[in-house]
Amino acid sequence: MKNFSHAAFPPDTISVMKQALDGAVSTLPHPVNSSHVQRIAESILRTTREGERDPTMLQTMALLELQITQRD
């Protein structure tokens, strides 16, 4: 993952990120592409690092970002 090798988050924030990741991945059509999961995870990490802590917002932002990158 890009630029996250030294990222550190408290356990409660990791729980929020996991909830967002699980929710976002559950909306993807099967079979789930691992590159999509990676892009979602990177988006969640980046958005969390910027201060967002709402799992629904993290999930939404990650899915929107995935849609935009798929169109490029």
Residue pairs with C-beta under 8 A, 6 or more apart in sequence:
1 38
1 41
1 42
1 45
2 42
4 42
4 45
7 45
7 49
9 17
9 48
13 48
13 53
16 48
16 53
16 54
16 55
16 58
17 44
17 45
17 48
17 55
17 58
19 55
20 44
20 55
20 56
20 58
20 59
20 62
21 37
21 40
21 41
21 44
21 59
21 62
23 55
23 56
23 59
24 40
24 44
24 59
24 62
24 63
24 66
25 32
25 37
25 40
27 63
28 36
28 37
36 66
39 62
39 65
39 66
39 69
40 62
40 63
40 66
41 62
43 61
43 62
43 65
43 66
44 58
44 59
44 61
44 62
47 57
47 58
47 61
47 62
48 58
52 58
52 61
